[in-house]
Each structure stands twice: as structure tokens, then as C-alpha cells.
């Protein structure tokens, strides 16, 4: 069972759980999320989502960005860094020195994540 956090149509399968970004942000839904055993969480990268929510989410489920490619911005950089904590320093360094290479790096990580599951 996968969790989809998106404001778009849910591309998941029967049995998956889908919630909007606003539902994900709403603290009343957090016990539900934590109490379920999700194999993967597919997220729409959106600056509305507080970074600390991703910090907690990646502790108990594999998180994969929904989009095959994203453009890093100052708002999405912290979110992507939380999703890929082992590469966070490299992502940040690339972002501040060469945004084009940072986008290539992150989009490569996303592609790798999507091909692995």
C-alpha cells in the first residue's frame, strides 16, 4: 500500500491512500499516516509543505517525488534535501554553486528512485 500526497489525480492503484497537500499538512491526519504501514510515499514537491513534515516522514517510509523532473528553488531545496538526506550536502552545494548541475543531480536521483520502486 502506497501513500500519495498530491493535489493532482491519484495515479495509484486500488488500496493506495491519497491525500491532498492540505490534508497532509493538517496535524489531525498525522496519527493516521503514522499508524499505517506504507511501502512508499509519492509526494508532489510543493513549497506549501513544511520541511519538518518530510523529516518525520522519511523516518518510517521511502519517499519518492511524483514528478520525473523538478526545478530546484529556494523553497523546494529544503524538501528535496530531506527526501535525500545522504545527498543533502551535495545537493545544497550544487544548488548554490551551479543550479543547472543541481537540477541534473536531483532529477537523476528522482529517476533512480522511480526506477527502483
C-alpha positions, -999 to +999 in steps of 0.1 A: +000+000+000+014+034-011+006+069+002+001+096-024+004+132-013-008+153-042-034+178-054-035+160-088-055+130-098-043+099-079-022+077-102-021+050-075-037+016-075-067+002-056-058+000-019-034+030-020-042+061+001-043+095-014-045+128+004-042+164-007-013+186+003-036+205+027-047+172+043-011+162+047-003+195+064-033+191+088-020+177+120-052+158+126-042+134+098-007+126+112-018+098+135-035+081+105-003+084+085+019+070+112-004+042+121-004+027+086+023+006+070+030+023+037+057+008+014+063+041-004+051+076-002+048+095-035+048+133-030+041+163-051+070+186-043+053+218-032+066+248-013+034+247+009+046+216+027+066+224+058+100+208+056+098+193+091+069+171+080+093+154+055+119+150+082+094+128+101+080+110+071+114+098+058+120+081+091+094+054+085+086+052+048+105+056+015+096+089+000+097+095-038+089+127-056+060+123-080+074+144-108+100+129-130+118+163-131+117+193-108+133+227-108+150+234-076+141+267-059+149+281-025+115+267-013+119+232-027+156+228-018+150+220+019+123+195+009+145+177-015+173+177+010+150+159+035+140+133+009+176+125+001+194+131+034+225+112+024+229+136-006+217+168+011+251+185+014+259+177-022+226+189-034+229+222-014+265+228-026+255+222-062+224+245-058+245+274-045+273+269-070+256+258-102+218+255-103+218+236-136+241+208-122+220+207-090+188+202-111+206+174-131+217+158-098+183+159-082+165+148-114+189+119-116+181+109-080+144+111-088+148+089-119+168+064-099+142+064-071+113+059-096+131+030-113+137+013-080+101+011-070 
